[in-house]
Amino acid sequence: MKNYRTSLSTYWNKPSRAGYLFLAPSILVLLFFTVIPLIGTFALSFFKINIFFTNTTFTGFDNFLRVFQDERAVRSLIHTLYFTLLETPAQIIVGLLFAVLLSKNTRFNRFCRSTFYIPVICSLTSIAIIFSMLLDPNIGAIPYVLSQLGMPIPQFFRDPTLAMPTVAFMTVWKNFGVTMTILLTSIQGISPSLYESAEMDGATKKEQFFNITLPQIVPSLGFCILTNLIGSMQVFDQVYVATGGGPQFKTETAVQYIYSRGFSAPYELGYASSLSSVLFVLVAVIAITANVYMTRKERQMK
Amino acid sequence: MKAWKKILGASLVLGCSLLLLSACGGGNEKKASESADGKTKLTFWNGFTASDGEILQSIVNDFNKKNDKGITIEMDVMTWANLNEKLPPAISSKTGPDFMLLNYGDFAQYVKNGAVQPLDDFWDYKGVDKSDFTKTALELGTVDEQQYYIPMQVQGMYTYWNKDLFKAAGLDENKPPKTWDELTEMAPKLTDASKNVSGFVFNKDGTAPLYNWVLANGGKLVNDDYTKSEFASPETLEVLKKIQTMIHTDKTGPESISGAEMDNLMNAGQLAIELNGPWLNNGLKKNEINYGVTTIPQLIAGKNEHAILDGVGFGIPASTDDSKKEAIYEFIKYWNTTEIGKKWSIENGFPPYLKSVSEDAEVKADPIVSELGKQIEFAKPFLPGFDQLPSINNDIMNPLIEKLLAGDDPEKLMKDADKAINDMLTNK
């Protein structure tokens, strides 16, 4: 008996093992709400199945072949990439800019930081609704101000060329607070002695930024870019609410298309699943590539 | 001892999380339909989110109070788009409502996929008088000669015009466009960009006015057995060209605008003519717009009239237990009484479909309802039982309208749409 107790207690006394036990709830949640649906989605991709679960047939790889022949699917992927290329760099630059500007701990800066963070805690859906109202060419406040100033009134969400940049702008406005906060803590973590010695050597503010600040925050910057890339590839809420994929499908992103395939007529759940699987692989490839690149970059910096 | 505490703590966390997970699953279980005291609770989904929803709610509240069978109806109101997203998976996983309202256009695919029950036995339910329903209203809910939904309201597209804007443009305020040609002539005259006034707007999701116009012009969407597209025709092309001339060339209104945004314009007094359903009435009254409403334009006024009859009806999901059917029928019967039909028509501005309602003196005296009622005489359901219509509208027609309004070549658009419809019909 005694023997058993000691062996068990030494077993559990290893901090790593107790750690797993504490992680168990999260792992279970992940299993139920991520891993199992993921496998389920992949399995569904091989069936012709609608949301009523009637007339289900096994079709093998047909759905996947269809993805690459479906012009709208390919275009929705291109739109997603376009959004990502607009959103991610803008988000990083704006976030970095404000992080640098607000890095000194004054009362005014602290006020600005929390103000800029407010949109982050709002729901993307409500922000999209507010933006659609503000930008409405007939009843919106912004077109009204523009017209009072004698400027032309852009159609924003209704103009095929302007719609996607508008959506990206809205997303940056909502989310840059996160990037700003992460980069800010990272900047504040840099040892002041580095700046002191740089100043003694006569380095300008600009030189200090490029030779001290930037290299020091590379890991956080990498993290921000990576999470942003993954998030942008899955853009959905703002498009669904503000434009519904229009005008002329110009803002139809991958997830928006998956959604409209699966959850509105003709309710093709199987095809929507295979689109999801393709997107999953694509996001995984991009994320892993970016991660590998960034880890390498970090090592070079050190 | 310390180790045991750790294990205890960890297993507590684990246990709690498992409990939480199982609670999530358990929430979806159906509650017993009848409790011990003989009361029945019914869940009821519908898409009446606007002011008509308040009237619906008050009628349901009255029913909950008045009925002597202990029936309580709990409404869950969401947008129609949301309803159509949530309902199919809810029915397949048996977590759907006990009964719901469905739009005519969406409902054929529920029938085709066996998601709704046939309701022919409703006519045998005590106190129900089938002869009071007009034939076309019944046709709306019929697929393969079986009644799948019972009418709740019927509607079509109507012509609304702003009398003040007609006056301002020097047109007779009591002469709305009665033909499509009059509409295309009047629209540019009524447009005044300097005052932000649009003469006429074609909404990018406007399949209903498009089909009305195409039918009046002698065109068709698909052949009679729904196997082949007949969309490409000189008649259709003529309509497409006229729409494009009005919006894209004459610029009588914004090129890209949704139906809801179009209603906002009309309610703000910035739109002279609008084609839309009866739901517009309440908004116009509330915004004190000096307006008139009449039947939809025709090819030749008063001759060979065409109009699409649309509607909303009560349906019962396949997942609903038989024991609840009687209580549901009780409510549908209550809805289809003269008293409620009259209330819905007059308060909400909808045309009546019960004969007893349209013969009512008060209804006849109501200028809006009696005017809307005229269209019921010749309106017909559009492609009854055609389950591909929602897909055609979403994937082919709405994009076509958008591109048409933006100035793409109508003939190419029509031929592409024709091909796309044929592809869809052969691939099903």
Interface residues (C-beta under 8 A of the other chain):
Chain A: L8 S9 W12 N13 A18 L21 F22 A24 P25 L28 V29 F32 N50 I51 F52 F53 T54 N55 D136 P137 N138 I139 Q155 R158 D159 P160 G246 P247 Q248 F249 S260 F263 S264 A265 P266 Y267
Chain B: K2 A3 W4 K6 I7 A10 S11 V13 L14 C16 S17 L18 L21 A81 N84 E85 P88 P89 I91 S92 D106 Q109 Y110 N113 G114 A115 N196 K204 P254 E255 S256 I257 E261 N264 L265 A268 Q270 Q388 P390 S391 N394 P399 E402 K403 A406
